[in-house]
Structures are given as structure tokens and as C-alpha cells.
């Protein structure tokens, strides 16, 4: 019996596959394009499409534990609900679902509300699952290095309310720990939800200050202009996605992203080590 990882070639999913393989688990990786990415030794590549029921039936054969990660797409909700229903039909009782923090609060953000609907299904149908709710990925800011370096501006309009950013590697390590715990347990474990946050609350000004310190020159926060943010995104992403991200940033500016009390300690106890910091990530980035 194997652990099936969906989204297996993405930023989080690929790290989850690597972590499970390193732990000696039997892993199957669901991919749309065969051979797109080299997989660790022993990992079985399963070619399938989250939109095709027949391929999902085949992918779930012989699966004991499921890691459900959906890309942000217009039919993300349908994909997730269908796969969970198929998993339930197949008798799979060990599930880890990657949701998003404040899925129940950012009600006007399409991909947040979609993930909240999946959470509601998990709860209403009493599926034995861990729901992981990550905050803003630190690695989002890796993509803006050239902008910061060239223009002296931190361009992400995250406002001043504060975001407890988390490193993608920590997300993956937590997912691996939960998957292994569920997979190796003698019986299905109770459902639980974890807020995945980092140890620091970062806002636009403090993020710019970290860049300034490490680059040793002034970096300014670019401000909260969401029109400019959406216009920039639409140059390389579909307009529906750019608007979705705009709505997310508006909520971040208003409410921030903060885990429940004690969330950091829970995660550090689970990992057996401290969570990575924003400064540490930028130090790694700028050292390469």
C-alpha cells in the first residue's frame, strides 16, 4: 500500500515526495506529463489528470494514504471534491489536505473559499484527515529578487497588518510528518487542523528593512497599490488568477495572516526544530 501525492511536481509536492522517499515510505506521484520531473529512486510515477475520473480511479488503486494538493485553477473545487469522494469510495481513511490559512475568513477570494468548501466536506463526512492551513509562502518573495535589486523597492503589497510567512520547506516537512504518522498508525487517526505559520510577523515595511539590511543599501516598501499589482500579474498570468490574487492581497492588507495562539510551538514540537525565518531565507538566496 502506498502514499499517493498529488501536485507531485510543484513547489510543495515535490518536496513532500522527496521527504517521504527519504523516510523509506512507498510513494506514488501523480503527474499529468510523464517524465516531466525526475523522481527519487523507488517512487512510482502515476500519469493521470485531476479532471478525469477514470484516471483518478486508477491512481487510487493500492493507495493507503492520500496527500491532496490542488493547483489554483477555475475548477479546483470540483477536482478536490471528486478526488475525496473517490478516495472515500476506495476506503482510504488516511488523508492530508493542503488548504490555506483563513480559508473561512477570506470569503471573497475564490481559491480560499474553494478550499474552505473542501474543509467543510472533510468535516461533514467525518473524513480522518489532517487539514494544513499555510500562510503566505516565503518563497513567493524569491521571485522578486531582481525587482528589489534593480529598483530598490519591495513590491509585494502586503500592507502593515502583518503576515506570518512560512518557508515552503517547513510546509513540506510538516506534511511529511503528518502523512507518515497517519500511514503508520494501526488505525485511522482523528481529524485535526494545523495553522502553518512562520515565527515572525512580516509587513511591507519590515520586509523592505530585511532586504535593506542584507543588501546593505536602502530598499523602500512599494506601497499598497492593488491596481498596479493586478496589472503586473496579468502580464504573465490569466486575468481570473490576477484578480483572485488581488482580492487575496486586499484581505492581507486588511487582516494580515496570523496563526492561532500557540501555532508556532505546535509546529516546532512536531518538527523537533525551530521554524525557518524570513531573514534566513533571504540570506540563503543572496548567498547563491
N, C-alpha and C positions, 0 to 999 in steps of 0.2 A: 504494500500500500504506500502511496506516495503523497507528497505535498505538492499541490498544483499552485503555481504562481502565475497570476495574470499580470499584464503590463510588464512582462519579464525583461524587456529590453530598455525600459525607461530609467530615469534617474534613480528612483527608489527601488523599483522592481529588480533591476539588475544587481543592485547591492544585496537585496534580500536573497536572490538566487545564490550569490557568492557566499553569503553568510551561512545559509542552510547547507550548502555543499561542503563548506569547511567544517561544519559540525557533524558531518557524516550522515546527514539525512538523505533519504531517497526523494529526489526532486524532479518534477516535470515543469517545464517552462512553456507557457502558452504564447506563441508568436504568430503574427499574421504572415510574415515573409520568411521562408526557410533560409537559414544560413545568414540572416541579416547581422547577427552579432555572435561572436564566439562565446560558447557557454563553458562553464567549468567542467572538468572531467567528471563523468558519471551522471551529468544532468541530461535528462531526456527532453528533446525538443518536440513539442506538440504543435503542429500547424493548425490554426483554427481562427475563427472570426467571432468576436463577441456578438455580432449581429446575426449569426447563423446558428439556429437551434441545433441542427444536425451535427455541426462540428463541436458544439459545446457538449452534447450528449457523449460524443466520442472522447472528448478531452477529460471528462469526469470519470471515465471508466477506470477503476482501480485506484481512485483517489480517496484518501482518508481525511485529509486536511486541506482547506482552501484559503489562499490569500487573494482577496478580491481588491483589485486596484483598477479603477476606470480612468481612462483619459477624459479630459474635458471635451465633450462632443455634444452636438444637439440632441442625440439620442442616448446620452449617458445613463439616464434613469431607466429607460427600457432595458438596456443591456444589463444593468446591475440587478434589477428585479427578476429578469428572466434567468440569469445565472444562479441567483439564490434559490429560485423556485426549482430549477433543475437539480441543484445540489441537495435540496431538501428531499426531492423525489428519489434521488440516488442514495439517501440515507446518510449523507455527510453531516456530521454533528460537531465538527471542529473547524471554526471559521475565524479569520481575522479580516476585518474590513477597514480599508483606509478611507476615512471620511475627512472632515475639516473642522477646525475649531469654530464655535459659534454657528454651526450649521442651522441651529434652531432660532438664531437671533438675526442673522443677515437675510431676512426673508425676501428681499427684493433682488438678491443676487442669484441668478439661475442655477449655477453649479453648486452653490451652498444649499439651496432649497431642495435640489435634486438629491443631494447626499442625505439631507435630513429625512426625506421620504424613505430612503433605503434604511436608515436607522429605525424609523417607525415600523417598517416591515419586520426587521430583526426583532424588535421588542414585541410587536403584536403577535408574531408567530413563535415567540419563545425560542428563537434560534440560539444555540450555545455559541456565542461569538464574542470576540473582543473587538470593540469599536475604537479605532485610533483616530484622534482628532488633532492633527498637526496644525500649528500656526504657520505663519509666513516662513517659507524656506530661505535660510541664509543664502543658499546658492543662487537665488534669484539675483543677488547683487554681484555675483561673479560676472554676469553678462554685461554689467555697466562699467566695467573697469576702464575701457577705452574712453567712454564719455567723461568719467571722472578725471582721468589723466589728461585728456585733451582740452577740456573746457573748465576744469576746476570747479565742477558743480556735481553734487549728489542729486540725481534726477528723479529718484523714486518718490512720488508724492504721498508719503506715509503719514504726514501730519505730526501732531505733537502728543496724541493720546497714549502712544507707546505700543510697541509690538514686541512680544516675547519670542523673537525669531529662533528657529531651531535648525541645526545642521542636518542635512539630508542623511548623512551617515548615522546620526543618532536615531533618526526615524527608522532607518533600515535595521539597526541593531535591536531596537525595541520590538519591531515587527518579528524579527527572527526569534527573539526570546519568547514572545507570546506564541508563535507558531510551534516552536519546539515543546513548550510547556503543554499546549493543547494536544499536539500529536503524540507525545509520550505518556500522557496521563492514562491511567487504566480505564477511565470513563470520561464522558464529556464534562468539561468544567463549566461552572456558572458563567453567565454573560457578565461582561464588565466594560466600562468606557474609560479611556485614558485621554486626558488632555496632554498633547505633546508640545511642550514649550521649552525654550531655552532659559538659561539662568539670568539673562539681563533683559530689561525693557528698553528697546531702542526706538527713538523717534527720528524725524528728519534731521534735526539739528545735531543730535548726539551721534548719528551715523556719519554725518559730514565731519564731525570732530574726530572720530576714529580714523577716517581716511586722511584727514589733515595731519594727525599725529604720525601715521605710518609713512605717508608720502613726504612729510617734512615740508609742506607748503600749504597755504590756505585753500581749503575746499569749502564752498558755501552750499547750504541747502537750497535746492532749486524752487521750493515753494509748493503750494497745494493746487496748482492749476490742472484740473482734470480734463479740460478741453484739450490742452496741449498733450497730455498723457494719452488720451484716446486717439488723437490724430497721429501720434507717433506709432502707436501699436498697429493701427490699421494699415500702415505701410508694409507690414510683413505678416499680419495675422488677419483672419476673416473678421468682417465688421461685427458679427454677433459676438465673437470672442473679445474683441477690443471693448465693446460696450459692457460685457459681463465683467471684465477686469476693472473698468471704470467704476461700475457700481460697487465692486469689492473695495476699491480704494476709498470711495466715499464713506463706506461703513468703517473702514480702518481709521480714517481721519476723525470720524465722529466718536467711535467707541474703543478703538485700539483692538489688540488681540492679547488677552490675558487668560492664563490658566486658572483653574480653581485653586483655592488655598491648599498649599502642600504639594502641588503637582510636581514641582521640580524635585523635591525629596523622594517622592514615589518613584519617579523615573530613575533617579540616581541610585536608589536602592535596587531597582530592577536590573540596572546595568552593572552595578558594582563599581562605579567610577563616576567622576564628575561629567556633566554635560559640556559639550564644546561651546566656546564663546564666539561672538561675532569678531572680536579683535583677533582671536587665534586663527579664524578662517581667513581673514584679510592678510594676516602675516604670512600664512602659507601661500596665498595667491600671489602676493607681491614678491615672494622669495623665488618664485619659479621664472 
